[in-house]
Amino acid sequence: MEDEKKQNNNFKIVGINLAILAGYTVLSGLTEGGPFIDAFFLVIHVITCFIISMIKQKWVWSLSALVVLLIGVSSCVGILFNIKGGINFH
């Protein structure tokens, strides 16, 4: 029973971090200079997760940082390539 509660808390931590990532990614996609703003918030978010991981000594925060980093970099690149008149390799 206690393991389920701990696992639910871990899913909440990862879920909240992904929701935060989605929030600032959508907002930065709507603004001029979106990829740079998204990258700035992404770096701050990942560093914050790693710092919390060290303070609380919980691996779920490190896992959250890695998940945010992987998804955040891919979404940042997606925003970069969707800019009007953006990078064209043809």
Buried (B, 14 or more C-beta within 10 A) or exposed (E): EEEEEEEEEBEEBBEEBBEBBEEBBEEBBEEEEBBBBBBBBBEEBBEBBBEBBEEEEBEBBBBBBEBBBEBBBEBBEEBBEEEEEEEEEE
